[in-house]
Amino acid sequence: MTPPAVPHTIRRAVSLYSYQHEYFLRTMTLEDCVAATAATGAPGIEIVPEQSIPGFPHLTGEFADTWSGWMDKYGLTPVATNAFLDTKLHPDRWLSHDEQVASVRRDIDVAVRLGAPIVKATINFPPEVMAAAAPYAEERGVRLLLEVHAPFHYGHPWILEHLEVMHRTGSPALGLMPDTGTFVRRFPRVVSDRALRDGARPDLVDYIVKTYDDHGDTHALMDIVNYRGGGPVEFGLARQATHYIWTEPKTMLPHMPLIGHIQAKFYEMTEDGVEYSIPYDEIVAVLVEGGFDGHLSSEYEGQRHIEDAFPVDSVEQVRRQQAMLARLLGETR
Amino acid sequence: MYDRYIICEDGFRVRDDGRPGGRVEVRMPYYRGLALSMVEAVDLVLDGRPVPPERTTFTVHGNTYTFAELPAVTHDRWEMGERAELAFQTDEPLAPGEHEVTVSVRLRISYMPVPGGGRDSKRLVLAS
């Protein structure tokens, strides 16, 4: 892996999402997670308020002070928060448009309180809600970035609808946040291994993984697995094979002016310091080429696939990914 | 995700109001907290027999709700990793010793077309 030859302004960050397993079990406190982030050498930190802040959406002054104190103590800068839109908050009715916009405004306020300039809009945010929330985001000095999360990609109708809104309104507050789960070249083995432990038939697992790795047509995988006598475990794996996608990282290039932050999703950092399924060298090269000016933020998601059989060590996984990113960004050799 | 951590291994005990039944501590199998209105079910099966939701109550950080109340509770949340207490009534007092406890959690997650949640089953020893 050769460090980039051209200068760039890409910085590293860690999303606290990465340490969710330890935080869930209370083997790490929120401050421990903040300290672990700082220990990677990443200057940026991303927080999922609904995960890390008891009492959300009410942020006490005490919490805001504690958070800001940690930022000083550990030398970190908040770079993004993640917002969810609970359109199904009520069992008997969909959240109205105005209520949805109010929910986004609330989350923009939370980001401002935490000192974060970017809010991730989860992929289910409707384009019209983004458009309606944009003026408030501008007013508050926050960017609202739609996550481009697998199985969506830059040519998908849902993303095209969002792009239409972003270009039509021209709001500087709106943009995109690629999730690198759209650049899964090889099927994550932590996922297929888990299916095997759950009793999946090895021949069907091989078929699913091979179809994915050949970048074959996965649309009817569940049906084929059904024709071959598979059951719920095999169906689950087949569905996952339709929910990771491989697209060329260079598909981000035409959208670079809209891209403000990257969720550096990963499933398994090997002992050799590479991600098993996602070619980060290619992704970083594209970001450098496109002049990306923002943070690559670690988002570890392997824990859910190994928790049944192995100890989860999110701290080590994030450490390895950050070391890889530092190398690819030319910070270290 | 987190299925194996739904039922807490400690905290299984008899009720504190003298009625027959017990209490078990449970966690939500999800990576963020949710308003209680989106917790569609926390179903309990004790020693192979389902305990009807009408005979259970749900307590988060000191606030107790019936399952009939939960759909309207949008102002209180089950936090990520929080141990909620599921209290249940039975006809007869629980026998001392080991019991098979199964809990299924069903969550309404807006970005998913199908229900979220999970299921866990453990043999727990009744604390005296």
Boltz contact constraints between the chains, C-beta under 6 A:
constraints:
  - contact:
      token1: [A, 20]
      token2: [B, 31]
      max_distance: 6.0
  - contact:
      token1: [A, 24]
      token2: [B, 81]
      max_distance: 6.0
  - contact:
      token1: [A, 50]
      token2: [B, 32]
      max_distance: 6.0
  - contact:
      token1: [A, 50]
      token2: [B, 33]
      max_distance: 6.0
  - contact:
      token1: [A, 51]
      token2: [B, 32]
      max_distance: 6.0
  - contact:
      token1: [A, 51]
      token2: [B, 80]
      max_distance: 6.0
  - contact:
      token1: [A, 54]
      token2: [B, 79]
      max_distance: 6.0
  - contact:
      token1: [A, 86]
      token2: [B, 110]
      max_distance: 6.0
  - contact:
      token1: [A, 87]
      token2: [B, 110]
      max_distance: 6.0
  - contact:
      token1: [A, 88]
      token2: [B, 108]
      max_distance: 6.0
  - contact:
      token1: [A, 88]
      token2: [B, 110]
      max_distance: 6.0
  - contact:
      token1: [A, 89]
      token2: [B, 37]
      max_distance: 6.0
  - contact:
      token1: [A, 89]
      token2: [B, 74]
      max_distance: 6.0
  - contact:
      token1: [A, 91]
      token2: [B, 71]
      max_distance: 6.0
  - contact:
      token1: [A, 124]
      token2: [B, 111]
      max_distance: 6.0
  - contact:
      token1: [A, 304]
      token2: [B, 1]
      max_distance: 6.0
